[in-house]
Every structure is written in structure tokens, then in C-alpha cells.
Amino acid sequence: MNSISSRIAEELGVREQQVNATIALLDEGSTVPFIARYRKEVTGSLDDSQLRTLEERLRYLRELEDRRSTILNSIEEQGKLTDELRAAIDAADTKNRLEDLYLPYKPKRRTKAQIAREAGLEPLADALYDDPTLNPETTAEGYINAEAGVEDTKSALDGARYILMERFAEDAELLGDLRDYIWREGQLKVTVVEGKETEGAKFRDYFDHVEPLRKVPSHRALAILRGRNEGILGYTIVVGDGEDDRRQPHPAEQRIAAHWGIRDQGRAADRWLSEVVRWTWRVKLSTQIETDLMAHVREGAETEAINVFAANLKDLLLLAPAGPRPTLGLDPGLRTGVKVAVIDGTGQVVGHGAIFPHAPQKKWDQSIEQLATWCRQYGIELVAIGNGTASRETEKLVGDLCKRYPELKLARIVVNESGASVYSASEFASRELPDLDVTIRGAVSIARRLQDPLAELVKIEPKSIGVGQYQHDVSQVQLSRSLDAVVEDCVNGVGVDLNTASVPLLAKVSGLNQSIAQNIVDFRNQNGMFTNRKQLLKVTRLGDRTFEQAAGFLRIASGENPLDRSSVHPEAYGVVEAIASRNNRKVDDIIGDSAFLRGLNPQDYVTEQFGLPTVKDIIAELEKPGRDPRPEFRFANFEEGVETLNDLKPGMVLEGSVTNVTNFGAFVDIGVHQDGLVHISALSHTFVKDPREVVKAGDIVRVKVMDVDIPRKRIGLSMRMDDEPGEKNDGRPSSGRARPDNRATSRHKGKAGGGQKTAQGAMAGALAQALASARKDGR
């Protein structure tokens, strides 16, 4: 068996030396962001994606090794560990394979086979198996023993059958072969539980559904599993024509018989042995194999769902920030009014209140005047409107405000408010905004997530942000671990302002935790703003090791040392000083001097401690110190007069914002309180394997309305402007045409119009697939 490091190296396609060095760093407590950015020489420049995979595989393989050791010790204690068995266990490369090998030796409750052995029936089983010419009834007569509970030949043969069944069913090679065979050839057959047709209407696409087991996509697998958990659906795995006729031999029985050399040649015991094989499959193995394979399907589906969630979360966290601009946050409501928070450029609450423009109070003009007063008083530039109930009505109110008072020069943006209510009621929100009502806190969150989505969204449990796919159906431990890694990578990739960051944001910085983050904020409150990174060492419980991990990701905008606003690590300041000194320049002077920096030869500044990758990174950072890797701020312009599902008409071309990307397409908010679906086949004219190749959460796109199902609240959209509602389509992208770029490229973009008409598009089939996929997801 290969060592853990060699196996990971082979999987990642890197050198074992790189893996060993990384494992050493991880074991010392270094974080992935720190290793990825500041230890490139040690790891051979492994990137953060490779490091995350390495970290996950290391965890799995170490758990595998722990289980291997436990199994070996258990079998050895039983005195049954042979050299051959040890070699097989040492070579096992998956947990399934380990458990298959351990199965015959695993302590278990007293089985029928064990009882039969105690009754002295194992020689009977061996005799009939070894010599099928023996007559079972006649041979069994010699094993009748009333004292042992063997009253007659039937009891004796039953006991012998149980012994062989257990032996057959606990053969590791056979189990592996059967799993592989059923996985390749099996069909997942799903049916509705009788009498549950009405209750389970949302699962009706699966009431009579069959597809190859190994091809079930993750979203469909999770939908089926959810339907079964809710008592609506049942499923089984069938091989062959899809009919599970228990009167006919199952194909798996043939493989069991072949593995154990059992053939029906008309000998006396052949019929009895064939029945043993049949019972082995029907009683012992069929349910076990089905359970194992469905667990495999679930595991794969969960992994894929978690990956989708993580990718969407990353896109959402890295949305372009509007920046430090005074903002009005509006949390729309009807009867209870619109809650308003006034936020200055630093994110502080400087005013708040409520307006009641909608029914039943209908104080439209008074609300506009109140908003205008706030805008003038605080120099408001942006109005952030939550996308919940009464969002479009409130957006119309702000539109009237802009028309009535154009001199205010306001920009209005609808913001995804998912998770705002969770933040509002959180313990942190009550500490951060103790004097504000829960409803006002929601408006604060809406405004702040426009100014800086990353800084605000880290305050919310990732699972509450609303960009997942079946997040409640997957392993919560694995989901949390994956999402936490995404948040950590995003926060450290962008960097954190040491003098303005909240405790939740600081807690995601490499090397820090909630407690140390709180100590940093307490130190800041007691001693004023940080003026240099070295002051961090004065913070309680922040020692040299933590400083090493965190310092490079914490920025000081106007500190004593200009390098403190960059991602250059304090340990490497000497490299910058050497560059400046050798060129008779001051450090301040070379920062931002692109012509000078691009003329440097990085190799000239390589030292024993800092290699070429680090020096190149330092020079690149000096050119644009502390630059934000996030894109330019843009927002969607929703069409006026299109506010509800009833306003939508097939053929309309609208601008919208991508809210969620799944394996089967993308959901787009077009301002009607219900996201529409662009099926994967309608994202582009070229083949799309992964929707994220075309769009990601937060993108501004132009879409065409293809179908509106008002009773079921479903909207079919296309990003192919030449598609026509009602056209027939086989669900595949048309060929021979380049994909037009449907992304809105500027926040100053006008109302979305129709794209240039080319050859006939095709959408009806794609739309059917889109709506079917949406239904299967229970959306």
C-alpha cells in the first residue's frame, strides 16, 4: 500500500515532497490561506484549491488508517489474522473495501448460521458444497440431533443453508464484484407510495421513473431521497428489463454461483445449492447491496450539492462592493411598513425609522418626503432595497423619489436579503446594534451588504444565505466544513481592514478565532486605531505564531508603515527595503511605481529565506498595494411595470441578477418576487457542461421570458435571444453559432432590449426540461 503522502501526490499530480511539506505545515497549525500565499517555496507553489483538496484527502486517509489499525487489532485478538488477510487489509484503499474484509470477523449478534454451527451442522454444509453428488435428504439424516434442536432433515438442511449463505455473503471479493456489476447495470426504479399521489404532487415526475443508477444527477438523487424520507416515494434497484420478477433468477445470482463454482449439472445436491445461492441474494445481499449503492449515490449527490453551494457562496461573497458610500437601507413591508436604516460611508447607523407608503396606510407622498429629507441630511448616494415582500412596490416608491428630486442623484439597487432576518435576531446583532429593534437591524444589514457584501455576509451562518441546493439534505458536518473553508478563503483573499473589521470578519482571518478577534476589537476600542501591524502583538492571547499566520491578511489603510496596507507579510519587509536600497529609492516612492517595478529582475532579490515565487508576489503587490480582487460594482435595472408574475409575457427581454446556480441551470431574479429558471440548455448556443462556465451568482444578465406558469409560480427563461416561445427543441444547444455575450456590462446600461435575430432558435424542449428539473427539485 502506498503511503498517505504518495497517494495524495499521485491523485493531485504533484511531487510527494510537496505533499510532505504541506502536511508538515498543516500539522504545525498553519492555515490553507497562509500556506497558499506565504509558503510557496515550501510547497512548490500549490494553490489554494490544491491545498483544500489535499487537506480533505489527508483527513479521509488518516481516518482510513485509524480504521485499518482498529480492524487489524480486532482480528488479531481473535487469533484469526493470517499473512494473506493482513496483506489484503493493508492494500484496501477505501472504507468500503476495509469493511468488506472485516465482515466475517466483525463481532455480531448470534446469527442463525452461528446457531447451526453450534448444532454441529457445518460438516453437513461442507459436504454438500464439496460433493454435489450427495443426496441432501439422505446426508442430512446423519445430523439429526434433537438435543441440539435439529429435529429432522429439514432442520438440518436449513441450518446448513444458513451456514453457506453467511459464508457466501461475507466474501469480500464477491461483494466488490456485485457492487460494481449492479452499479454498471442497475436501473433506479422510483414509484409513488399508494395513496400519496395528491400529498406528494411536487414529486409527481418521479411517480413512475426509471433511469440508470450511475447516471442519476445529484439534484435528482437528492429529490428522490427526500421524497422517500417524506413517505411519498419508494425505490428499488433493478437489473435487466426493469422488472423485479422474484420468480425468475436475478442476474446477480448467476455471479454468486459462478464465484463459488456452483453449477446445475443435474447432480443430487445441485438444486439445493442453487436455492442456497437464491436465498443468499434475496435474503442476505440484495438489500445490503442496494443500501450500499444508494449510500454511494447519496454521498456523490451530497458532495456535488455541497460543491455547488460552496461555488455559489464564493461568488456571492466576492460580489463587487459599492464601497464607502452613504446608503439608505430599505426593508420592504406592506402592513407593517418599510423599515429604513441610514448608513454612513463607514457602515455606521446614523439614522433610522419607518415609512408607510403601501396599503393600508398609503402614505405615499409623506414617505417620499421623509426619504428625501434623510437623503439631503446625510448625503445619501445609494438606496438598497431588500428583495422580499413589497420589494417592487418599494422600488417604485424610490423611483418616484428620484423623478421628483433628480438633484439627489440617487442610485437604487435591489439587494438579495436572504439571511438578513437571521442576522437581525442573532446574538451578535444584539451586541452590535443593541439600541435598534430587530426589524431595523434587517434594514441595516441590507444597506451594509451593498457597501461590502463580504464584510456583512460573514456575520450570517452560510447555510442561511440561500444559495444552496438541498442544503438540509446533506451531511451538515461536511457542509459546514466546506462552507467555512470558502468563507476563510474569500476573507483572506480580499484582506481585512484592521481598524474597521467586525468580530465575525476578523474571526475568519488566518490564525484568528472568535476569542482573539474579540480581543482585537477590545484593544482597538480601548487604545484607538492601530497604526502598525506590530501592535497586534500587544493584543491578549495573540502571540508570535498567531501573528505570523494573520498579519499579512490584516491591513492598515493609513498607518506608519506604507507596507502595512499591502499583503506583503511583515517577515518580508526586508525584501522591499532591499529593493529600495539597491536602487537608491525610498520604500514610499517605489510603491505604485509600475514602470520601475516592472523593470526589476526578481531573481536579483532572491534570498535563502525568500525564493523567486515570493519575490514575484511582493513586486506584483507593490505595484497595486492592497488592491481589491473583487469586480467592479454593477447592478440590474428591473423593467418598470413588470412587478408580478401577471406582468410577464412570453417574448419579453429583461435584465436580472443571477441568484443561484445549480447543475441544471441558473435562477435569475427579474423583479417579480419569483426567480425564473434558465435551463442549462438555454444558457448558450454552445454545449455547456457546467452552468458556472457561463454564469455565476451575482452576475447581471439579459434573459428572454419563454413561459410563465402562474398557478405553480414557475418562470422559464432563456439567455439565447433568438429563442422563440413555443418552439420545439430537443434540449440540446444548437450548433454553428457563437454564444452572444448576454451579460450587462455596466450599471449605466439602459433597459434591456431584444438581441439581434439570427437563425431560428429552439426552446420548447429545453423549457420542458427546465421546468421538469425545477419541479424535481421541489422548488
N, C-alpha and C positions, 0 to 999 in steps of 0.2 A: 504494500500500500504506500502511495506517495505521501510525503509529509503534508501537513496543512499548507505550509507556505508554497511548496512546489505545486500543489493542486491549484491554489488560488492564482499563482503565476501563470499556469497553463490556461486557466479559464479567462484571465484578463489579457493574455498575450504579452506579458511583460517578464522581466528577469526576476528570478527568485530573490536575488539580492535586494531588489526594490521592495518586494513584499516583506522580507525580513526586517528591513529598515523601518518600514511603515508600521509593522506590528510592534516593533520596539517603541516607537513614538506613541502609538495608541496606548500601549500598556503603561507608559510613563504618565499618561493623563493628558496628552496633547489632543486638541480637538481637530476635526477634519478641516475647518476653515483655516486654522493656524498652520497645519501641515501643508495644505494646498498652496498657501500664499508665501509662507516664510521658510519652508524647509524643502525647497525644490531640489537642492543639491543632494540632500539625503535620500529622497525618494525617486530621484531620476525624473522629476517634473511630472509625477502623476497628478492628474487634475481632480477636482472635487467629485466629479461623477465616478471616476475610477476608485477614488478613496472611499466613497459611500458604499459602492459595491463590495469593495474589499472588506470594509468593516462589517457588513451584513453577512458575507460569506464566512468571515472569521468567527462570528457569533454562532452560525449554524454548525460549522465544522467542529468547533470546540464542544458544542452540545452533543454532537455525534460521538466525539471521542469520549466524553463523560459517560454516555450511554453504553458505548462499546466496553469500557472498563467495568461498568456495573454488570453487564451480561457475562463477560468472561469470568468475573469473580463468582457470580451465581452458579454458573455451570461447573466451575472448578470445585466449589464447595460440595456439589452433588457427586463429585468424583466421576463426571462423565465427559470431561474436556479432553478430546483427542487432539493429536497434532493436526490432523486434517480439518477438524472443526475449528480449531484456533486459526488456521490459515484462512478458512472461509470467512470467519468473523473479522479478521484483520483486513481482508480485502473488500468487505462490504462498504460501499460508497454512498449509501442512502439509509435513512432511518427505516424505511420500509424493508429493505433487504436485511438489516440487522434484526428486526422484529420477526421476520420470516424464519431466520436461522435459530432464533431463540425460542420460537413457538413450542417445539417438542419438550423443551426443558423448563418452560415458564411455569412456576407454581400456579396451580389452578384448583378449582373445586373438584371434588370427587366426581369423575365422569363415568358414563355407562361403560366405556372401554376399560377404565381402571377397575371397575367392579367386576367386569368379565375376566380380567387378568387375575384378580384375586380369587376368582372361582376356578382358576386353572384352565381357562379356555384358549389361552394364547397358542398352545401347541396345535389345537384344532384349526385355528385361523392360519397358522403357518403351513400346516399340512395341506389344506385345501388350496392355498395360494401356490405352494411349491409344486403340487402334483394335481392338476385339474382333472386327472382321470379318476380320482377318488370320488365315490358317491357321497355327497354331503350328508344325506339322511343316515346312511349306514355308518359312516365315520363318526358322526355325532353321537351315536348310541353309546360309544365308549366313554363319553364325557358327561353322561347324566350323573348328577350328584345332588340329591335332594337337600343334604345338609348345607351345601354351598349355594342353594337357591336355583340349581339347574334341574328343573322338574322333568323335562322331556327334551327330545331332539330339537324342537322348535326353539326352546330357551337357549340351548347350546349354540345353535346356528345364529340366533340373534346376537348372542354375546360375541361370537367370532366375527360377525359382520361389524359390530361396533369397534372392535379392535382394529380391523383393517381400514375402516372408514377414518378413524383417527390417524392411523399411520399415513394413509394416502393424503389426507388433508393437511398434514403438518410437514410435507415435503417442500423445502424452500425453493428448489428448482422448479417444481410443478407450479407452485403459487405464482412465481415470477412469470412463467410461461403463460399461465391462464390470464393473468392481468394484462400482459402485453397483447394477447390474442383478442380478448374482449374489448380492449381499448381500440385496437385497429378495426375490428369488425362490428363492434356493438352499435346499436341504434338506441338513442334515448327516446322512449315512448312515454308521452305525457297524456293523461286523461283527467277529466273533471270528476270530482267525487260526486256520486249520485245525490241529487237534491240540492247541490251547491251552485247551480248554474246562475241563479239570479244574484245571490250574495257575492259570488266571485266574478261578476261581469267584467271587471277590469283585467281579468286573466283569460278572457274568452279566446284569445288567439292560441291558447295552449290547451283548450278543451279536447282537442284531438290532434296532437302534434307529434311528429316523428322527425328526427334528424340524426346524422352521425354523431356519436358521442364525442369523438375527438375534435369535432368542428363546432361545438356549441360555443358561441361567443360569450364573453364574460357577463355582459349585461343581461343576456337571455338566461344564462345559467342562474344568476342571482335572482332573476324574476321567478323562475320555476321553483327554486328552493324556497323563496318567500311564499309562493303560492302553496307549497306543501306545508310549510310551517303554520300557515293560516288555516289549514284544513280544507283548502279549496281544490288543490291538485294532488294527484298521485302519479308516480312514475315508476318505470322499470326499465332495465336494460335488456334488449332482445338482440338476437343474432339471427341472420338469415332473412326470411321474408317479413320480419316484423311481428310475427305471431308467436306467442309463447304457448305452444301446444304441449302441455305436460304429458300427453300420450305418446309423443314422439321423442326419441333420444335427442338431447341437446348436443350441439356441436362440441361443447366443452367436455362432454362425457367421452367422446372419441379421443380427445387429447389426454384425458386422465388414463384411459385404458391403454393407450399407446405408451405413455410414460412408464406405466407399471407392467407392460408386457402382457396384458390381458387380451386374449383373442377368443372369439367364439368359434371353436372348431368342432362343435358337437360333442365335446367330452362331457363327462358326468357333472363336473363342477363348473363348467363354463357359464351356464345360465345363472347359477348362484353368484359367481364372481361378477358377472355383468350387472346384476342387481346391486351388488356392493358398490360398484362404480356409479350407478344411477343414484343411489342413496348418498354417496359421497358428494356428488354435485348438488342434488336437490336439497339435502338436509344440512350439509356441513359448509359447502363452499359458495353456492350461488349468492346467498345473502351477504356473506363476508366479502366476496369479490365486488359485488355491487356497492357495498358500503365503502370499500377501499377506493373504488374508481370514482364514486360520487364525491368522496373526500378530496380526491385529486382534482376533480372538476372544480369543486368549491375553492380549493387552495389556489388554483390557477386563476379563477374568476376574481377571488379576493385580491390577489396580487395585482391583477390588471386594474381592478377598480381602484385600489389604493394608488397605483401609479397614475391613473387618470386624475384622481383627486389631487395628488401631490403636484402634478404638472399644472393643473388649473389654479391651485393655491399659489404656486410660484408666480404665474402670470399675473394674478390679482395683486399679490404683494408688491410686485415690481411695476405696477401701473405708474404712469407718469404723474408726479406730484404737481399740483398747481402752484406750490411754493408759498412763501410767507406773505400772503395777500389777505387783507381783511375780508372776512367771509360771513355771510348770513347762512345759518343752517336752519332749514325748514323741515319739520317732521309732520307731514300732512295728516289731517284727520277731518272728519265731517262734523258729526255732532259735538265732539269734544274739542274741536278747533284745531288750528295749526300751531304747533309749538315752535317758538323761534329762539335761536341762540345767536348772539352776536360775538364773533370770534375775531380777535386782532391778528396781526401778522405772525405773532409768536405762538398762536394757539390758545391764548388766554381768553376766558369768558369775560367780556366787558359789559354785557347786557343780555337780557332775556325777557320773554313774555309769551303771550299767546294772542292770536287773531282769530276771528270767526267769520271768514268770508262765505262759507258754504251753508247749505241748509242744516238746521232750521233757522239759524240767526241771520244769515245772508248779509253780513256787514261788509260788503264788497268794497265800497269806496273808502270806508273808515279803515279797512285793512290795508289798502294801498297807501293811504296817507301815513299810517303808522310805520309801514315798511320804508317809505320814503324818508321819514324822519330819522329812523335808525341809519339808513344808508348815508345821509348827509352828515349826521353826527359823528359817525365812526369811519367815514371814507371807504365804505364798502365797495369792493370790486367784483366779488363773485357771490352768486346765490346758489347754494347747494340744496337741492330738493330731493328728499327721500322718495324712493320709487314704490312705496306701499299704497295703501288705500288713499284715494283723493289726490294722487300724485299729479295726474294730468290736469285736474281742475286747479290745483295749486300752481302748476307751471303756467297755466293760462292767466292766473292772477298776476304772476310775476311778469308775464308778457305784457299785460295791460300797464303794469308799473313802468316797464321800460318804454312803452309808447307814450305814456303820459309825461314821463320825466326823462327824455333822451339824454339830457346833460349828465345824468348819473353814470352813463356808460357802463351799465351792468352786463355781466355775462351770466346766464342761467344754465345750470348743469343738473341733470337728473343723476342722482348717485344711488348705487346699489346699497340698500340699507340692511342687508342680511346681517344678523348678529348685533345690530345696534341695541335692540331691546335686551339681549343677553348681557351686553356691556353695561347698560343702564342699571340693571339690577345686581350687578356684581359687587363683590366686596371692595375691589379696587376702585370702582367708580364712586362708591360711597365715601372712600377716603380721599379720592382726588377731587370730587365735587360735592363735599358734604352739605353745602348750603342749597343745593339745587334739587328740585323734585325729579323723580325718576324719569318723567316724561320729557323734561327739559334736557336731561343728560343725553337722551337719544338724539336730540337736535344738535347737541354739541358734537357727538360722535360723527354725525353725518357731515357737519362742516369740516371737522378735522381730517376725516378720511379723504376729503377733496384736497386739502392742503398737502397732506402727506399720508397716502394710503398705508404705507408700511408701518410708520410710527403709530398709527391708530389701530390697525388691524391686529397687531401683536398683542393687544390688550384683550382680545377675544379668543376663546377656545377655537382652534382651527376648524373643528367639526361643525361649528355653528355659523360659519361664514357662507355656507350654501353653494359650494361649487363642486360637491362630491357626487358620486354615482353609487347609490346603495351603501352609503357610509355606515348605516346602522346594522347592516347585514354582514359586515366583515369583521375580522379579528380586531378588536378595539386596541389591543396591545400593539399589534403590528401597525395599525393605522396611526396611532398616536406617535409611535417611534418615527414613522416615515414623515409625518407632517411636522413634527418637531425639528427633524433634520432639515426640511425645506425652509422653515422659518429661520433656523440658525444660519443656513447658507445665504439666504436673502439679506438678513440683517447685517451679517459680516461682509457680504459682497458690496453693499451700499456704504456701510460705515455709519457711525453714530456720533452725533454732536454731544460731547461730554457735558456741556453746560445747559442743554435743554431736554435731554432724553428723559423719558419716564422710567420708572422702575421696571415695568414689563419689557420695555425696549432694551434697557441695559442688561436685563437678566438673560437675554438671548445672545449677548456678546460672548465670543470665545473666552472660556475660562471663568466667566462670571455665573452666579446663580442669584436666586431671588434675595437671599440674605445679604450678599455682598453688594448687589445692586441697590438695595435699600440703604446700606451704609454709605454708598457713594452719594446718594441724594441727600442723606442726612448731613454728610460732610459739606456738601455744596450749600445747603441751607444755613449751616452754622458759620461757614468761613467765606462765603461768597463764591464767585465764579472761579473755576480752575484757570490758571494762567499758564501752566505747563504740565506735561504728562507725568513728570516725576512726582508731582503732588499726590498722585494716586497711591504711592507707597505709604502715605500718611493715613489712608483710609483703614479703618478697623478691619482686620482679617484679610487684607489684600496684601499678600506677600510677594516675594520676588517671582515665584513660579506663576502666580496668577497674573502679575504684571506682564510677564513675558508673553503669556497667551493672549491677553486682552489689549495691551497698549496700542498695537498697530491699527486696531479697528475703532479706537476712540479718538475723535477729532476735536481740536480746539480752534475755533474759527479765527480768533484774534488774540492769540497767545504770544508769549515772549519769544518762542522759537517758531519760525515760519514752517518748519518741518512738522510741527505738531498738528497742522491742519491737513496733512497728507497721510497716505497709507504707508509711507516709509516707516519701518519699525525703528524705535529708538536704538536698538542694538546696531543698526546700520547707519546711524547718523554720521559715523566716521567716514563712510564711503563718500557721502555727499561733501563732507568737509574736505576730503582729499581731492575730489573733482574740482572744487572751487579753488583750493590752494594751488594745485598744479597749473591752473590757468589764470592765476593772479586775479581771481574774482571773489566777490563775497557771495555767501550762500543765498542771501536775499536776491542778489542780482541774477543768479542763474536760473532761479525758479520761474518757469514760464517762458524762458528764452528758447523758443523752439529751434531757431537756426543754430544756436550754439550747441544745444543738447543733441541735435541730430548729426552734428559734425563730430561727436565724440566716438572713440573706439572703445566699446565696453570692455574689451579684453584688457585694456591698459589699466583697469581699476579692479581687476580680479585679485582677491587675496586668498590666503589659506582658509579663512572663515567664510568668505562670501564669493561664491562661484559666478560663472557667466549668467545663468538664468536670473539670479537675484540682482546683479548689476544692471541687466537689461530692464528688469521691472522697475528698479529705482529711477533710472533715466527716463523711462516712459511716464512714471508718476510725477517727476519733477516738471515735465512739460505741461501737464494739466493737473496740478495737485488737488486731491480731494474731489475730483470730478464725479458726478453722479452717473452711474451706468444706466439709469432708467431713461426711457424715451421722452421725447418732447410731449408736453401736455396737450391733449386733444379731447374733444367731447362730441357726442352725437347731437344733431339737430332733429328733434322729432317733428313730424309733419303736423302743422296746425289743422285742427278739425278732425284729426284721427286720434281719438282718445279711448275708444272702447272697441270690442270685437265687432259690434254692429257697424262701425265706421269703415271696416276693412272691406275692400272689393278685390277680387282676383285681378291681377294685372298691375296693381299699384306698385310703384317703386319707392321704397322708403329707406331712410337711414336709421341705423340702430347700433346697439352695443352688444357684443358677444358676452353673455353671462356665464356660459358653461359649455365645455367641450367634452363630448363623450366619444366612445368608439364608433358610434353610428352617425355622428353628425354634431352640429353646433346649435345651441339655443341662443336666440337673439331677442333682446328687449327692443321693441319698436314703439313702446309708449302706450300700450293698451292694457296694461295690468296682467298680461299673459304672454310669456315668452313664446316665440314661434320657433319651429324646428327647420333647419336646413339639413336635409339628409346628406350623408357623405357623398352620395352620387350627384348631388346638386351643388356641391361646393366649387366644382371646377369642370372645365371641359376635358381635362386630362385625368388619368386614373389617380385616385387618392387612396393610399393605403391607410394613412393615419390622418384624421381631420386636423391635427395640430400642425401638419405640414402647411396648411393653408391659413388657419385662423387660430387665435388663442384668446383666452378670457381677457376682456377689456378692449379688444380691437373694435374699431369703428368700421362698419361695413354697409354697403348698399345691398338691399335684398328686394326680391320681387315676390309679391303675395301670389301664391299658387292655389291655395284652397283655405277656406275658413269653415270650420265645423263648430258652430256656436253652441249647440247643446252640450257637446263634450269639451268645449273650450280648447280646441286644437287649431293651430295655425301652421300651414305648410308654406315654407319659403324656399326661394332659390337664390343663389348668388350668380347664376348664369342669366344674364339679362336678356338673352334671346330665347329663353324657355317661354312657352305659352301655356297658360292654364288649360287643362283638359287634353293636352297632347299625350299620345301613348308613348311609353318608354319602357325599355327592358331593364331599367335600373342601372345600366352601365353608362359611363361618360361617353359622349360622342367623340369621334376621332377626327383628327385632321385640323383641329382648331386650337389655337393658343388660348390659354386662360387669360381673360381680361382681368386687370387688377381692380377689384371692386372695393378696395379699402378706401375710405375717405381720408385724404392726405392732409387735411388742415382743419383746424377748428373754425376757420373762416369760410369753410365750404358752404355753398348755397344749398337750397333744398334739393334733395336727391331727385334726379330725373331718370328717364329710361335710357338704357345703353343702346348703342348702335345695333340695328337689326342685321344679323348675318343669316347664315343658313338656318333652316328650321330647327329649333331646339326640341327637346323631348323631356317631358316632366311627369306625366300622369303616373307611370310605373314607379318612378323614383318617389313621387309623393305618397303612393300607396305604401311603399317600403318605409318611408319616413314615419307616416302615421302609425303603421303597424309596430315599428320599433318603439315609438313613443308609448303606444298602448302597453306593450310588453314590459316596459319599464315602470308601469303603474303611474306614469306622470299624468 
